[in-house]
Amino acid sequence: MANTPSARRVLIVEDEMLIAMMLQDMVADAGLEVEGVANSLNAGIDLANKADFDLAILDVNLNGEEVYPVAEILQRRGIPFIFSTGYGAGGIRSEFDTAPQVLKPFQQSLLVAALKAALE
């Protein structure tokens, strides 16, 4: 993502520590900065309300809780987001079906493409 004018900040909401670490590396490799990582729905809600970032990656299922309250906050704030899911394209609630998605297991090229799409 070398064509971005300056480093963009990304919030990662992911309950699996190893996946969160992998996403942090992929985000950094794409030329973006990780602003914060939340590993639960409550932490995600807190950061979604308070943190200063340009884009978020949201795991749909956080320890059995759906991430949609975080997505709703981001929509109100006008902050784009990407869903990460292992459920396939049909696993996203219909009101969010236009949001970019990346399927687990992640492929770097698909994640970077989704990040670019969300930032445009």
C-alpha positions as CSV (number, residue, x, y, z in Angstrom):
1,M,0.0,0.0,0.0
2,A,2.8,2.3,-0.8
3,N,0.4,4.7,-2.6
4,T,-1.2,5.8,0.7
5,P,-0.1,9.4,1.5
6,S,0.8,8.6,5.1
7,A,0.6,5.7,7.4
8,R,-3.0,4.8,8.3
9,R,-3.9,3.5,11.7
10,V,-5.8,0.2,12.1
11,L,-7.7,-1.2,15.0
12,I,-7.7,-5.0,15.2
13,V,-10.5,-6.8,17.1
14,E,-9.6,-10.4,17.3
15,D,-9.9,-12.9,20.2
16,E,-7.3,-15.4,19.0
17,M,-3.9,-14.1,20.1
18,L,-1.9,-15.8,17.3
19,I,-4.3,-14.6,14.6
20,A,-4.1,-11.0,16.1
21,M,-0.3,-11.2,16.0
22,M,-0.4,-12.4,12.4
23,L,-2.8,-9.6,11.5
24,Q,-0.5,-7.1,13.1
25,D,2.4,-8.3,11.0
26,M,0.3,-8.2,7.8
27,V,-1.0,-4.7,8.5
28,A,2.6,-3.5,9.1
29,D,3.8,-5.2,5.9
30,A,1.0,-3.3,4.1
31,G,2.5,0.0,5.3
32,L,-0.1,0.7,7.9
33,E,0.2,1.2,11.7
34,V,-1.7,-0.9,14.3
35,E,-3.4,1.6,16.6
36,G,-4.7,-1.0,19.0
37,V,-5.7,-4.6,19.5
38,A,-8.9,-5.7,21.3
39,N,-9.3,-9.3,22.2
40,S,-12.9,-9.2,23.5
41,L,-16.2,-7.5,22.6
42,N,-16.1,-5.2,25.5
43,A,-12.5,-4.1,24.7
44,G,-13.5,-3.6,21.1
45,I,-16.5,-1.5,22.1
46,D,-14.2,0.6,24.3
47,L,-11.6,1.2,21.6
48,A,-14.2,1.8,18.9
49,N,-15.7,4.6,21.0
50,K,-12.4,6.2,22.1
51,A,-9.4,5.3,19.9
52,D,-8.2,7.4,17.0
53,F,-7.8,5.2,13.9
54,D,-8.7,5.1,10.2
55,L,-9.8,1.5,9.7
56,A,-10.7,-1.6,11.7
57,I,-10.5,-5.3,11.1
58,L,-13.3,-7.1,13.0
59,D,-13.4,-10.8,13.8
60,V,-17.1,-11.7,13.5
61,N,-17.1,-14.1,16.4
62,L,-15.3,-13.0,19.6
63,N,-15.4,-15.8,22.2
64,G,-19.0,-16.6,21.2
65,E,-20.1,-13.0,21.0
66,E,-20.8,-11.3,17.7
67,V,-18.8,-8.2,16.9
68,Y,-21.8,-6.2,15.4
69,P,-22.0,-3.7,18.3
70,V,-18.5,-2.6,17.4
71,A,-19.4,-2.4,13.7
72,E,-22.4,-0.2,14.6
73,I,-20.2,2.2,16.5
74,L,-17.8,2.4,13.6
75,Q,-20.6,3.1,11.2
76,R,-21.8,6.0,13.4
77,R,-18.3,7.3,13.5
78,G,-17.9,7.0,9.7
79,I,-14.9,4.7,10.1
80,P,-14.5,1.9,7.5
81,F,-14.1,-1.7,8.6
82,I,-13.3,-5.2,7.3
83,F,-14.9,-8.3,8.7
84,S,-12.7,-11.4,9.2
85,T,-14.5,-14.6,9.3
86,G,-14.2,-18.3,9.1
87,Y,-17.9,-18.7,8.3
88,G,-17.8,-17.7,4.6
89,A,-19.5,-14.9,2.8
90,G,-23.0,-15.9,4.1
91,G,-21.9,-15.5,7.7
92,I,-22.3,-11.7,7.9
93,R,-25.5,-10.0,9.0
94,S,-27.4,-8.6,6.0
95,E,-27.1,-5.0,7.1
96,F,-23.3,-5.3,6.9
97,D,-23.0,-7.3,3.7
98,T,-21.5,-4.5,1.7
99,A,-18.5,-4.3,4.1
100,P,-15.3,-5.9,2.8
101,Q,-14.6,-9.4,4.1
102,V,-11.5,-11.6,4.4
103,L,-11.9,-15.2,5.0
104,K,-9.8,-17.2,7.4
105,P,-7.2,-18.6,6.9
106,F,-5.9,-15.2,5.7
107,Q,-4.0,-14.7,2.5
108,Q,-1.8,-11.6,2.6
109,S,-2.8,-10.4,-0.9
110,L,-6.5,-10.7,-0.1
111,L,-6.1,-8.8,3.2
112,V,-4.2,-6.0,1.5
113,A,-6.8,-5.8,-1.3
114,A,-9.6,-5.6,1.4
115,L,-7.7,-2.9,3.3
116,K,-7.3,-0.8,0.1
117,A,-10.9,-1.2,-0.7
118,A,-12.0,-0.2,2.7
119,L,-9.8,2.9,2.7
120,E,-11.0,4.1,-0.7
